[in-house]
Amino acid sequence: MSKFWRLIGSGVLVALLVWRMRTDGDRVVTAFKGLDVSYWIAAFLLYMVSQFISAWRWRMFATALDLGGSRRSYLSFYFVGMFFNLVLPTSVGGDVVRAWYLAHRDGSGAGRRMPAFLSVLADRVSGVIILALVACTAAAFCPVVLPRSIVLSVVAVGAAAVSGVVGLPILDAYLATLQRPSIHIERLRRIAAGGMTYFRNIPLTVKTTVLSIFVQVNSVIVMALIGMGLGLDVPVGYYGVLMPLVSLLTLLPVSVNGMGLREYSTVLLLEPLGVEPAQAVTLAILLFAAQTAAGLTGLIPYLLGGLQRFDARAAAKESKEEEESPSTAAA
């Protein structure tokens, strides 16, 4: 979806939220004033720890594809990607940036663009699958009775994650049988083959899964800390359902960086617990504020780390040239 339509989507969602809360403006201000800032600071610091762990996990995926590089460079690229997540129109735009930096860390990206892309894709998919697992586990042990709509949402998320894991070997086997595939099918085949490289590497899968569990459980605790700081009467176990669903919804390409979608989904998911819309919106805004503060730290390596400036047009041109290259087509 184009940036224009994402802006429209965000505008519609924000307008709906404003209309729904047209009489709650004072309550939002009251909720902000009632925040215990120490909880927000603790949430921010814990979120930063998670990003360090995520950068470490990404390096593991990249190393498995023989992409070298120091821990420091991966950390720099990861945080630069976080910064670009704030300024690009999608919540995954930063993934493109860090893949580009990894491929170009020694100048030319020739021969490394696809492995770099696969490492970032594997890192993202690992996080999403474990996020779904956290939601399913939390729903199973949630201390409150979940509404049918939320249960169905969690089941759908879990089913999608299982389908992705089970379907990868099937997709890879099917694509391998195709004769003279198109350029796009060949690209998909290379992605599936790259995924199977990770799939067969059991030690790597175990290590990265453990790190993903740590990161996603931390994300739940981050939201819970902010909720505690606001004095919300929400069981900690419910945040294990709330945070994954909100995070997954913000990945949908219908708004700019999840703007509006994040706040509206938080309101809807907290409504069954009797949380006022003003409090729910304040929670969503404070969570985004912690993520934004962390993302802004990416300016440090981007401006002071000696990195070349990211050129979106050049990146798009390189991607197109690679797709059109005869080397990417089937023999």
C-alpha positions in Angstrom: 0.0 0.0 0.0 1.4 3.4 -0.9 2.3 6.1 1.6 -0.7 8.1 0.5 -3.2 5.4 1.4 -1.3 4.7 4.7 -1.7 8.3 5.6 -5.4 8.1 4.8 -5.7 5.0 6.9 -4.0 6.6 9.9 -6.2 9.7 9.4 -9.4 7.6 9.4 -8.3 5.7 12.5 -7.3 8.8 14.4 -10.5 10.5 13.5 -12.6 7.5 14.7 -10.6 7.5 17.9 -11.1 11.2 18.4 -14.8 10.9 17.8 -15.1 8.0 20.2 -13.2 10.0 22.9 -14.7 13.4 22.1 -15.7 13.9 25.8 -12.6 12.3 27.3 -9.9 14.9 26.6 -9.6 15.9 30.2 -9.3 12.3 31.3 -6.3 11.7 29.0 -4.6 14.7 30.6 -5.5 13.3 34.0 -4.1 9.9 33.1 -0.8 11.5 32.0 -0.5 13.5 35.1 -1.1 10.3 37.2 1.8 8.5 35.6 4.6 7.3 38.0 7.5 8.2 35.7 9.8 5.7 37.4 7.8 2.9 35.9 8.1 4.4 32.4 11.9 4.8 32.8 12.2 1.2 33.9 10.1 0.2 30.8 12.3 2.2 28.5 15.5 0.7 29.9 14.1 -2.8 29.6 13.1 -2.1 26.1 16.6 -1.0 25.3 18.0 -4.2 26.7 15.6 -6.1 24.4 17.0 -4.3 21.4 20.6 -5.2 22.3 19.5 -8.9 22.5 17.7 -8.5 19.2 20.8 -7.2 17.5 22.7 -10.2 18.9 20.1 -12.6 17.5 20.3 -10.9 14.1 24.0 -11.4 14.0 23.5 -15.1 14.6 21.2 -15.4 11.6 23.7 -13.4 9.5 26.7 -15.4 10.6 24.9 -18.6 9.5 24.9 -17.2 5.9 28.7 -16.4 6.1 28.0 -12.7 6.5 30.8 -11.4 8.7 31.0 -8.3 10.8 31.7 -7.2 14.3 29.1 -7.1 17.1 29.5 -3.4 17.1 28.6 -3.0 13.5 25.4 -5.1 13.9 24.4 -3.1 16.9 25.0 0.1 14.9 23.0 -1.1 11.9 20.2 -2.4 14.2 19.7 0.9 16.0 20.0 2.8 12.7 17.2 0.6 11.4 15.2 1.5 14.6 15.6 5.1 13.8 14.4 4.7 10.2 11.4 2.8 11.5 10.3 6.2 12.9 10.8 8.2 9.7 9.8 5.6 7.0 6.0 5.0 6.4 6.0 1.4 7.6 6.9 -0.4 10.8 9.3 -2.7 8.9 11.0 0.1 6.9 14.0 -0.1 9.2 14.5 -3.8 8.2 15.2 -2.6 4.6 17.8 -0.1 6.0 19.7 -2.6 8.1 19.8 -5.2 5.3 21.2 -2.5 3.0 23.9 -1.5 5.6 24.8 -5.1 6.2 25.2 -5.8 2.4 27.2 -2.5 1.9 29.3 -2.5 5.0 32.5 -2.9 2.9 31.4 -0.7 0.1 29.8 -2.7 -2.7 26.8 -4.9 -1.9 27.3 -7.2 -4.8 26.6 -10.8 -3.9 25.5 -10.0 -0.4 22.1 -8.3 -0.9 20.1 -11.5 -0.9 21.9 -13.1 2.2 21.6 -9.8 4.1 17.9 -9.6 3.2 17.4 -13.2 4.3 19.1 -12.6 7.7 16.8 -9.7 8.4 13.7 -11.6 7.3 14.7 -14.6 9.5 15.2 -12.3 12.4 11.8 -10.6 11.9 10.0 -14.0 11.3 11.5 -15.5 14.5 10.2 -12.6 16.5 6.7 -12.7 15.0 6.4 -16.5 15.5 7.4 -16.3 19.2 5.1 -13.3 19.6 2.3 -15.5 18.5 3.4 -18.2 20.8 3.5 -15.8 23.7 -0.1 -14.7 22.9 -1.4 -18.3 22.8 0.4 -19.2 26.0 -0.8 -16.1 27.8 -4.4 -16.7 26.6 -4.3 -20.3 27.9 -3.3 -19.2 31.4 -4.9 -15.8 31.5 -6.4 -15.1 34.9 -9.5 -13.4 33.4 -12.1 -14.8 31.1 -11.3 -13.6 27.6 -14.1 -12.4 25.2 -14.8 -14.6 22.3 -13.4 -12.1 19.8 -10.0 -12.0 21.5 -9.9 -15.8 21.8 -10.6 -16.1 18.1 -7.9 -13.5 17.3 -5.3 -15.4 19.4 -6.3 -18.7 17.7 -5.9 -17.1 14.3 -2.5 -15.7 15.2 -1.4 -19.1 16.5 -2.7 -20.9 13.4 -0.9 -18.5 11.1 2.4 -19.1 12.9 2.0 -22.9 12.8 1.1 -22.7 9.1 4.1 -20.7 8.4 6.5 -23.1 10.1 4.9 -26.2 8.6 4.4 -24.7 5.2 8.0 -23.6 4.7 9.4 -27.2 3.8 6.3 -27.8 1.6 6.8 -24.5 -0.2 10.5 -25.1 -0.7 9.9 -28.6 -2.1 7.2 -27.4 -4.5 9.2 -24.5 -5.8 12.2 -26.8 -6.4 10.1 -28.8 -8.9 9.2 -25.8 -11.1 11.0 -25.6 -14.4 12.1 -22.2 -15.8 10.2 -20.1 -13.2 9.7 -16.4 -13.6 12.1 -13.9 -11.9 9.7 -13.4 -9.0 9.1 -17.1 -8.5 12.9 -17.6 -8.6 13.3 -14.9 -5.9 10.7 -16.6 -3.8 12.5 -19.9 -4.3 15.7 -18.4 -3.1 14.0 -17.0 0.0 12.4 -20.4 0.8 15.8 -22.1 0.3 17.4 -19.6 2.6 14.7 -20.3 5.2 15.3 -24.0 5.0 19.0 -23.3 5.7 17.9 -22.0 9.0 15.3 -24.7 9.4 17.9 -27.4 9.2 20.3 -25.7 11.6 18.9 -27.0 14.9 21.5 -25.4 17.2 20.9 -22.0 15.6 17.2 -22.4 15.8 17.3 -23.3 19.5 19.6 -20.4 20.4 17.7 -17.8 18.4 14.3 -19.1 19.7 15.5 -18.7 23.3 16.6 -15.1 22.5 13.3 -14.4 20.8 11.4 -15.7 23.8 13.4 -13.4 26.1 12.8 -10.4 23.8 9.0 -11.0 23.5 8.5 -11.7 27.2 10.4 -8.5 27.8 8.1 -6.6 25.5 5.1 -7.8 27.6 6.8 -6.7 30.8 7.5 -3.3 29.2 3.8 -2.7 28.5 2.9 -4.0 32.0 5.3 -1.6 33.7 3.7 1.3 31.9 0.3 0.1 32.8 1.4 -0.2 36.4 2.7 3.3 36.3 -0.7 4.5 35.1 -2.4 2.5 37.9 -4.4 0.4 35.5 -6.3 -2.5 37.0 -5.1 -5.1 34.5 -3.7 -8.5 35.4 -0.1 -9.0 34.3 -1.1 -12.1 32.4 -3.5 -10.1 30.2 -0.6 -8.0 28.9 0.7 -11.3 27.5 -2.3 -11.3 25.2 -2.6 -7.5 24.7 1.0 -6.7 23.7 1.4 -9.4 21.0 -2.0 -8.6 19.4 -1.3 -4.9 19.3 2.2 -5.4 18.0 1.0 -7.7 15.2 -1.8 -5.4 14.3 0.6 -2.5 13.8 2.4 -4.6 11.1 -0.7 -4.4 8.9 0.0 -2.0 6.0 -3.0 0.2 6.6 -1.4 3.1 8.5 1.8 5.0 8.9 3.9 3.2 11.5 0.8 1.9 13.2 -0.4 5.4 14.0 -4.0 5.2 15.0 -4.1 1.5 14.7 -2.0 1.0 17.8 -4.2 3.3 19.9 -7.5 2.1 18.6 -6.6 -1.6 19.0 -5.4 -0.9 22.6 -8.8 0.7 23.4 -10.8 -2.2 22.0 -8.7 -4.9 23.7 -8.8 -3.2 27.1 -12.5 -2.4 26.9 -13.6 -5.9 28.2 -11.6 -5.2 31.4 -13.4 -2.0 32.1 -10.4 0.2 31.3 -11.5 3.7 30.2 -10.6 4.7 26.6 -8.6 7.6 27.9 -6.4 5.3 30.0 -6.0 2.9 27.1 -4.9 5.6 24.7 -2.5 7.0 27.2 -1.0 3.5 27.6 -0.5 3.2 23.8 1.0 6.7 23.5 3.5 6.1 26.4 4.5 2.7 24.9 5.1 4.4 21.5 7.0 7.1 23.4 9.4 4.5 24.9 9.9 2.9 21.5 10.4 6.3 19.9 13.0 7.3 22.5 14.9 4.1 21.8 14.7 4.6 18.1 16.1 8.1 18.3 19.3 6.7 19.8 19.9 5.3 16.3 20.8 8.9 15.3 24.1 8.5 17.2 25.6 5.8 15.1 24.0 7.2 11.9 25.5 10.7 12.3 28.6 9.9 14.3 29.4 6.3 13.4 31.1 7.0 10.1 28.3 5.2 8.2 27.5 6.2 4.6 24.2 7.8 4.2 21.3 5.6 3.3 19.9 6.3 -0.2 16.4 4.9 -0.6 16.4 5.4 -4.4 19.7 3.7 -4.8 18.6 0.8 -2.7 15.4 0.4 -4.8 17.5 0.6 -8.0 19.9 -2.1 -6.8 17.0 -4.3 -5.8 15.4 -3.9 -9.3 18.8 -4.6 -11.0 19.2 -7.7 -9.0 15.7 -9.0 -9.9 16.4 -8.3 -13.6 19.9 -9.9 -13.5 20.1 -13.1 -15.5 21.9 -14.7 -12.5 18.7 -14.7 -10.6 16.7 -16.5 -13.2 16.5 -20.2 -13.5 18.7 -21.9 -16.0 
